[in-house]
Amino acid sequence: MEYNSDNIFAKIIRKEVTIPAHVIFETDVSIAILDAFPATAGHSLLIPKCEAVTLADLATQDHLFCGNLMQDLARLNKIVSSFRKTTAVNTVVNSLPDSGQLVPHLHFHVLPRSAGDNLLRHPKSAASMISPEEAKSVLGDMKST
């Protein structure tokens, strides 16, 4: 998937949208907004101000940009958890359509959580620990890419 500068998040960054973007805060590297279709009250997005589709695309950014982006993400997590008076927060990044990414611009979902809300469930872990042989095979494949 290639970056398309006409995506809705790029337009929000450039302030070219006619739909409301409810801004929580904005910095030199990102903009934090309320999700337009929230899964729960306080569901927010952090959108980096760079042309990136996936997290892997940040490899072309300098360390200062990435460090500041992580500070902004931590700030948004704190705001969301304080708003909902919870310490439970999921930070989710979907990379590419098969993972659920709808807008081709990197963004982080920050979701406040509470016991029993059933918003997200991590997949069940395997019944047994990975064997040394399987780990060696997987690592070999990963390192050769």
C-alpha positions in Angstrom: 0.0 0.0 0.0 1.5 3.3 -1.0 1.0 6.6 0.8 -1.7 8.8 -0.7 -1.6 12.4 0.5 -5.4 12.7 -0.1 -6.2 10.5 2.8 -8.4 12.0 5.5 -5.7 12.1 8.2 -3.3 14.0 5.9 -6.2 16.5 5.2 -6.8 16.8 9.0 -3.1 17.6 9.5 -3.2 20.2 6.7 -6.5 21.6 8.1 -8.2 20.9 4.8 -11.2 19.0 6.0 -14.8 20.0 6.1 -15.7 17.4 8.7 -15.0 18.2 12.3 -11.7 17.0 13.8 -12.0 17.2 17.5 -8.4 18.0 18.5 -7.1 17.0 21.9 -3.6 18.5 21.3 -1.2 19.2 18.5 2.6 19.3 18.4 5.3 19.6 15.7 5.2 15.8 15.1 1.6 14.8 15.7 -2.0 15.6 16.2 -4.2 13.9 18.7 -8.0 13.7 18.0 -11.1 12.0 19.2 -11.9 9.0 16.9 -14.9 10.0 14.7 -16.5 6.6 15.3 -15.4 5.8 18.8 -15.6 2.3 20.2 -16.0 3.9 23.7 -15.9 7.4 25.1 -12.4 8.8 25.0 -11.3 6.5 22.1 -8.6 8.7 20.6 -6.1 8.7 17.7 -2.6 10.0 17.5 -1.6 10.8 13.9 2.0 11.4 13.0 2.8 14.4 10.8 4.8 12.4 8.3 4.0 10.4 5.1 3.8 6.9 6.6 1.3 4.1 6.0 2.7 1.7 8.6 4.9 1.7 11.7 7.7 0.2 9.6 7.7 3.4 7.5 9.0 5.3 10.5 12.4 3.8 9.8 13.0 6.7 7.4 12.4 9.3 10.2 15.1 10.6 12.4 15.4 9.7 16.1 14.3 13.0 17.3 11.0 12.8 15.4 10.4 9.2 16.6 11.3 10.1 20.2 8.9 13.1 20.2 6.2 11.0 18.6 6.5 8.4 21.5 6.3 11.3 24.0 3.1 12.4 22.4 1.8 8.9 22.5 2.6 8.7 26.2 0.9 12.0 26.7 -2.3 10.9 25.0 -2.3 7.6 26.9 -2.1 9.7 30.2 -4.9 12.0 29.1 -7.2 9.1 28.0 -6.6 7.1 31.2 -7.1 10.2 33.4 -10.3 11.1 31.6 -11.8 7.7 32.2 -10.1 7.4 35.6 -8.6 4.1 34.7 -5.1 2.7 34.4 -6.3 0.3 31.7 -5.5 1.5 28.2 -4.9 -0.3 24.9 -2.7 1.4 22.3 -3.3 -0.3 18.9 -1.6 0.1 15.5 -3.2 -1.6 12.6 -0.8 -2.1 9.7 -2.4 -2.6 6.3 -6.0 -3.6 5.4 -5.7 -7.3 6.5 -5.1 -6.0 10.1 -8.0 -3.6 10.0 -6.3 -0.4 8.9 -8.9 1.6 7.0 -7.0 4.9 6.4 -3.6 4.6 4.6 -1.8 6.9 7.1 -0.1 5.6 10.2 -2.1 6.2 13.4 -2.4 4.9 16.9 -5.7 4.1 18.5 -5.7 4.8 22.3 -8.7 3.1 23.9 -9.7 3.5 27.6 -10.6 0.1 29.1 -12.6 -1.1 32.0 -13.2 -4.6 33.4 -15.7 -6.6 31.3 -16.0 -4.1 28.4 -15.0 -6.8 25.9 -13.6 -4.2 23.5 -10.4 -6.1 22.5 -9.2 -9.6 23.3 -5.6 -10.7 22.7 -5.5 -14.0 20.9 -5.2 -17.1 23.1 -1.6 -18.1 23.5 -0.4 -21.5 22.3 -0.9 -24.4 24.8 2.8 -25.1 24.9 6.0 -23.0 24.8 7.8 -22.6 21.5 10.4 -25.3 21.0 14.0 -24.4 20.5 13.9 -26.0 17.0 10.8 -24.0 16.0 12.3 -20.8 17.4 15.5 -21.4 15.5 13.5 -21.9 12.3 11.3 -18.8 12.8 14.3 -16.6 13.8 16.2 -17.8 10.7 13.3 -16.8 8.5 12.8 -13.5 10.2 16.5 -12.5 10.1 16.8 -13.4 6.4 14.2 -10.8 5.4 
